[in-house]
């Protein structure tokens, strides 16, 4: 039983060609990062789940589920595309942090976390969009 627990917690990363990304991930990059091509794509295995991480020339990192659905977008060179940020989060940030730019977003089943260019991190509930955590 212990061997199964240890084997399940092993994380591996393997480089793959950009066309090894799921089609949905390739479409995402073409749509939200027009003209960009990943310089590094890693296929990750963690706890029996497969995911992907694509790094663009400017250092932007995008993580995808096995299906190609995005889970996080992080960039020091560009803001997170507005289409990825729920309207309620955009409104909250605009009201409470005027002029701040979202540089990171990650989403889980129950929460969305955004990182602003002023180093503030905000976590929201995905159902109510109420703020659940604030880190400055």
PLY file of the C-alpha trace (Angstrom):
ply
format ascii 1.0
element vertex 136
property float x
property float y
property float z
element edge 135
property int vertex1
property int vertex2
end_header
0.00 0.00 0.00
2.84 2.40 0.81
4.40 1.75 -2.60
1.18 2.82 -4.29
1.05 6.06 -2.28
4.66 6.87 -3.12
4.25 6.01 -6.79
1.13 8.18 -6.98
2.90 11.25 -5.67
5.73 11.19 -8.21
5.75 14.14 -10.58
7.42 13.88 -13.95
7.87 16.44 -16.69
8.72 15.59 -20.26
9.37 18.06 -23.08
7.18 17.63 -26.16
6.77 19.46 -29.46
4.27 22.34 -29.56
1.99 20.25 -31.77
1.89 17.74 -28.89
-0.41 20.12 -27.04
-4.12 19.23 -27.16
-5.94 21.02 -29.98
-7.88 23.19 -27.51
-4.59 24.44 -26.02
-3.18 25.20 -29.46
-6.34 27.14 -30.30
-6.13 29.02 -26.98
-2.58 30.17 -27.72
-3.48 31.20 -31.28
-6.48 33.16 -29.98
-5.08 34.84 -26.87
-1.39 35.12 -27.81
-1.64 35.79 -31.53
1.61 35.28 -33.37
3.30 33.59 -30.41
4.70 30.09 -30.59
5.66 28.09 -27.50
9.42 27.71 -27.10
8.97 25.02 -24.44
6.10 22.62 -23.86
6.18 20.23 -20.92
3.83 17.31 -20.46
3.45 16.81 -16.72
2.27 13.74 -14.85
1.26 14.29 -11.24
-0.93 12.05 -9.09
-2.04 10.07 -12.15
-3.13 13.25 -13.94
-1.62 14.60 -17.12
-1.33 18.32 -17.80
0.73 20.65 -19.97
2.73 23.83 -19.48
3.60 26.04 -22.44
6.22 28.78 -22.18
6.23 31.53 -24.80
9.24 33.55 -26.01
8.44 36.45 -23.65
8.34 34.11 -20.63
4.56 33.84 -20.42
3.57 30.49 -18.89
0.21 28.88 -19.58
-0.94 25.66 -17.93
-3.54 23.37 -19.43
-5.50 20.33 -18.31
-5.25 17.11 -20.26
-8.24 18.27 -22.32
-6.48 21.49 -23.32
-8.61 23.69 -21.03
-6.43 26.42 -19.47
-5.85 26.45 -15.71
-3.39 29.32 -15.32
-1.84 32.19 -17.24
1.15 34.09 -15.89
3.23 36.78 -17.54
5.62 39.51 -16.51
5.62 40.91 -20.06
1.90 41.29 -20.75
-1.39 41.56 -18.89
-3.69 38.57 -18.68
-6.09 38.72 -21.67
-9.35 40.36 -20.55
-11.37 37.45 -21.98
-9.88 35.14 -19.32
-10.95 37.27 -16.36
-14.56 36.91 -15.17
-16.48 40.21 -15.33
-17.07 40.19 -11.56
-13.33 39.94 -10.91
-12.57 42.70 -13.42
-15.14 44.92 -11.71
-13.74 44.20 -8.23
-10.17 44.92 -9.29
-11.18 48.10 -11.13
-13.13 49.40 -8.13
-10.66 48.49 -5.40
-7.32 48.72 -7.24
-7.73 51.40 -9.92
-5.01 51.18 -12.54
-3.80 47.75 -11.38
-3.08 45.17 -14.07
-3.82 41.45 -13.71
-0.55 39.61 -14.44
-1.55 36.13 -13.24
-4.75 34.14 -13.09
-5.34 30.56 -12.04
-8.57 28.70 -11.70
-9.56 25.63 -9.80
-12.95 24.08 -9.40
-13.90 26.29 -6.45
-11.64 29.31 -6.67
-10.02 31.82 -8.97
-6.80 33.51 -7.94
-5.48 36.66 -9.57
-2.15 38.37 -9.07
-1.88 42.08 -9.72
1.13 44.09 -10.85
1.24 45.69 -7.38
1.95 42.23 -5.88
-1.52 41.87 -4.37
-3.08 38.41 -4.75
-6.84 37.99 -4.56
-8.80 34.75 -4.34
-12.48 34.54 -5.28
-15.12 31.83 -4.87
-16.12 30.62 -8.36
-19.82 30.46 -7.52
-20.39 33.72 -5.65
-17.31 35.68 -6.77
-16.92 36.87 -3.19
-13.37 37.54 -2.06
-12.10 34.62 0.05
-8.45 35.59 0.50
-6.29 38.70 0.24
-2.50 38.59 0.25
-0.34 41.68 -0.15
0 1
1 2
2 3
3 4
4 5
5 6
6 7
7 8
8 9
9 10
10 11
11 12
12 13
13 14
14 15
15 16
16 17
17 18
18 19
19 20
20 21
21 22
22 23
23 24
24 25
25 26
26 27
27 28
28 29
29 30
30 31
31 32
32 33
33 34
34 35
35 36
36 37
37 38
38 39
39 40
40 41
41 42
42 43
43 44
44 45
45 46
46 47
47 48
48 49
49 50
50 51
51 52
52 53
53 54
54 55
55 56
56 57
57 58
58 59
59 60
60 61
61 62
62 63
63 64
64 65
65 66
66 67
67 68
68 69
69 70
70 71
71 72
72 73
73 74
74 75
75 76
76 77
77 78
78 79
79 80
80 81
81 82
82 83
83 84
84 85
85 86
86 87
87 88
88 89
89 90
90 91
91 92
92 93
93 94
94 95
95 96
96 97
97 98
98 99
99 100
100 101
101 102
102 103
103 104
104 105
105 106
106 107
107 108
108 109
109 110
110 111
111 112
112 113
113 114
114 115
115 116
116 117
117 118
118 119
119 120
120 121
121 122
122 123
123 124
124 125
125 126
126 127
127 128
128 129
129 130
130 131
131 132
132 133
133 134
134 135
